[in-house]
Amino acid sequence: FASPLSFFAATPMGRVLNRFSADLTVVDEQLSVALFETVQLACITTAGLCVACAILPIATVAIPPVIATMFWLRQYTTASMRELKRMD
């Protein structure tokens, strides 16, 4: 990823900034959509858990182990994906 200094000396500053600004525009657009979808999913999940607990109170006993298992699986898959990425 290291560019030689001659690249920056030969390329006009406006062209370099234009490239970075285009990349940042894409990131800004994707970040706002991802944040909205995350908040929306969190609200739907919370509402679903509240309804499940209101209808079936015994569900409150099962929810903490399920959440703990989900967090463990997330950590396991994240570590696995990181190792697979290092192999590339």
C-alpha positions as CSV (number, residue, x, y, z in Angstrom):
1,F,0.0,0.0,0.0
2,A,3.0,2.3,0.2
3,S,3.1,4.7,-2.7
4,P,6.4,6.1,-3.9
5,L,6.9,9.8,-3.2
6,S,7.1,10.3,-7.0
7,F,3.4,9.6,-7.2
8,F,2.5,12.5,-5.0
9,A,5.1,14.7,-6.7
10,A,3.7,14.0,-10.2
11,T,0.0,13.9,-9.4
12,P,-1.8,17.2,-8.9
13,M,-3.1,17.7,-5.4
14,G,-6.7,18.1,-6.7
15,R,-6.7,14.6,-8.3
16,V,-5.4,13.0,-5.1
17,L,-8.1,14.8,-3.0
18,N,-10.8,13.9,-5.5
19,R,-10.0,10.2,-5.1
20,F,-10.1,10.4,-1.4
21,S,-13.3,12.4,-1.3
22,A,-15.1,9.9,-3.6
23,D,-14.1,7.1,-1.3
24,L,-15.3,9.0,1.7
25,T,-18.6,9.8,0.0
26,V,-19.2,6.0,-0.5
27,V,-18.3,5.3,3.2
28,D,-20.6,8.1,4.4
29,E,-23.5,6.8,2.4
30,Q,-23.0,3.2,3.4
31,L,-22.5,4.1,7.1
32,S,-25.8,6.0,7.4
33,V,-27.7,3.1,5.8
34,A,-25.9,0.5,8.0
35,L,-26.6,2.6,11.2
36,F,-30.3,2.9,10.3
37,E,-30.7,-0.8,9.7
38,T,-28.9,-1.6,12.9
39,V,-31.1,0.6,15.0
40,Q,-34.2,-0.7,13.2
41,L,-33.2,-4.3,13.8
42,A,-32.4,-3.6,17.5
43,C,-35.9,-2.1,17.9
44,I,-37.6,-5.0,16.2
45,T,-35.7,-7.5,18.3
46,T,-36.4,-5.7,21.6
47,A,-40.1,-5.4,20.7
48,G,-40.2,-9.1,19.8
49,L,-38.5,-10.1,23.1
50,C,-40.9,-7.9,25.1
51,V,-44.0,-9.5,23.4
52,A,-42.6,-13.0,23.9
53,C,-42.0,-12.3,27.6
54,A,-45.5,-10.8,28.0
55,I,-47.2,-13.7,26.3
56,L,-45.0,-16.5,27.7
57,P,-43.3,-15.4,31.0
58,I,-41.2,-18.6,31.1
59,A,-39.4,-17.2,28.0
60,T,-37.5,-14.8,30.3
61,V,-35.6,-17.8,31.7
62,A,-34.5,-18.9,28.2
63,I,-33.5,-15.6,26.9
64,P,-30.2,-15.0,28.8
65,P,-28.6,-18.4,27.8
66,V,-29.6,-17.8,24.2
67,I,-28.0,-14.3,24.2
68,A,-24.9,-15.7,25.8
69,T,-24.7,-18.4,23.2
70,M,-25.1,-15.8,20.4
71,F,-22.2,-13.7,21.8
72,W,-20.0,-16.7,22.1
73,L,-20.8,-17.7,18.5
74,R,-20.1,-14.2,17.3
75,Q,-16.7,-14.2,19.0
76,Y,-15.9,-17.6,17.7
77,T,-16.8,-16.8,14.1
78,T,-15.0,-13.4,14.2
79,A,-11.8,-15.1,15.3
80,S,-12.2,-17.8,12.6
81,M,-12.8,-15.2,9.9
82,R,-9.8,-13.2,11.1
83,E,-7.6,-16.3,10.8
84,L,-9.0,-17.1,7.4
85,K,-8.4,-13.6,6.2
86,R,-4.8,-13.9,7.3
87,M,-4.3,-17.0,5.2
88,D,-5.2,-14.9,2.0
